[in-house]
Amino acid sequence: MGKWADGTGTLTVAAREVPLEVAAREVPLEVAASYRARRRGLLGRDGIAGALLIVRTNSVHTFGMRFPIDVAYLDGSFTVRSVVTMRPGRLGMIRPRGRHVLEAEAGAMAGWGLAPGVRVRVDLTGVPNRAG
């Protein structure tokens, strides 16, 4: 994988991975790759339309968050290792095999069909490389 950069794209769950009623939904995606963007994450926001991909991390916290979030830990092949819901003011456990983290408003990931073992595709539009 080449260098990551802050930007935008879409997140897609493969149709064969989940039931048809939730499959192949394209979710707007923000990418946080720089130190500043990764550190900021969703802090100071009241919500997010879609998801935030934080690259090169295997843990997150919700100190200073205004709303509960779903967190999906992804491995290097963009397969979901685990999904947890975190309330504000929490410290997430380190996931040793995690390489990237997806964050979204609490409850969103179940609607997208994200669960352990599901592989996602990340299509980057505002980032100079492709992943997934």
C-alpha positions in Angstrom: 0.0 0.0 0.0 1.3 3.4 -0.9 1.1 6.5 1.3 -2.2 7.5 2.6 -3.5 11.1 2.6 -6.6 12.8 4.0 -9.5 12.8 1.7 -12.8 11.3 0.8 -14.3 8.2 -0.9 -16.9 5.5 -0.5 -17.1 2.4 1.6 -18.8 -0.6 0.1 -19.8 -4.0 1.7 -19.6 -6.8 -0.9 -23.0 -8.1 -1.8 -21.9 -11.7 -1.1 -20.8 -10.9 2.4 -24.2 -9.8 3.9 -28.0 -10.2 3.3 -29.2 -8.5 0.1 -31.3 -6.0 2.0 -28.2 -4.3 3.4 -25.6 -5.3 0.7 -23.6 -3.2 -1.7 -24.6 0.0 0.0 -22.2 2.8 -0.7 -21.4 4.9 2.3 -19.8 8.3 2.1 -16.3 8.1 3.6 -13.8 10.5 5.1 -10.2 9.4 5.4 -8.0 10.6 8.2 -4.4 9.8 7.4 -2.3 12.8 8.7 -1.4 13.0 12.3 -3.6 16.0 12.8 -6.7 14.4 11.1 -6.2 11.1 12.9 -5.9 12.8 16.3 -9.0 15.0 15.7 -11.2 12.1 14.4 -14.8 12.9 15.2 -14.0 15.2 18.2 -16.0 18.4 18.2 -18.7 17.1 15.8 -22.4 16.5 16.5 -22.5 13.6 14.0 -21.2 12.2 10.7 -23.0 11.4 7.5 -21.3 8.1 6.6 -18.0 6.9 8.2 -14.5 8.0 9.0 -11.6 5.7 8.2 -8.6 6.3 10.5 -5.6 4.6 8.9 -2.7 3.1 10.6 -4.2 2.7 14.0 -5.5 -0.2 16.2 -7.2 1.7 19.0 -9.4 4.7 19.6 -10.9 6.7 22.4 -14.0 8.8 22.8 -12.9 11.4 25.3 -14.4 14.7 24.3 -16.9 13.0 21.9 -20.5 14.4 21.8 -22.2 11.2 20.7 -21.8 7.4 20.9 -20.1 5.7 17.9 -19.7 2.3 16.3 -16.1 1.3 15.8 -15.0 -1.4 13.4 -11.4 -2.6 13.6 -10.1 -3.7 10.2 -7.1 -5.8 9.3 -4.7 -5.1 6.5 -7.0 -6.7 3.9 -10.0 -4.6 5.1 -11.7 -7.5 6.8 -13.6 -6.5 9.9 -12.0 -8.0 13.0 -14.5 -6.7 15.5 -17.3 -4.1 15.9 -18.0 -2.3 19.2 -20.2 0.6 20.2 -18.5 3.2 22.4 -20.1 5.9 24.5 -18.4 9.2 25.0 -15.5 9.2 27.6 -14.2 5.7 26.9 -10.9 4.2 26.0 -11.0 1.4 23.4 -8.9 -1.8 23.8 -5.9 -2.2 21.5 -6.5 -4.7 18.7 -3.1 -6.2 17.9 -4.2 -7.4 14.4 -6.0 -4.2 13.6 -4.5 -1.9 11.0 -7.3 0.6 10.4 -10.5 1.8 12.2 -13.8 2.8 10.9 -16.0 5.1 13.0 -19.7 6.0 12.4 -22.7 7.0 14.5 -23.8 4.3 16.9 -26.1 1.8 15.1 -25.1 2.6 11.6 -22.8 -0.3 11.1 -25.4 -2.9 11.8 -27.5 -1.3 9.0 -24.6 -1.6 6.6 -24.0 -5.3 7.5 -20.7 -4.8 9.1 -19.7 -7.7 11.4 -16.6 -9.7 12.1 -15.4 -11.5 9.0 -17.0 -9.2 6.5 -14.7 -7.6 4.0 -15.2 -4.0 2.9 -14.0 -2.1 -0.1 -12.7 1.4 0.1 -12.8 3.5 -3.0 -10.9 6.7 -2.7 -11.9 9.7 -4.7 -10.1 12.5 -2.9 -7.0 10.5 -2.0 -4.0 9.8 -4.4 -4.1 6.0 -3.9 -6.6 3.2 -3.9 -7.3 0.6 -1.2 -9.4 -2.5 -0.4 
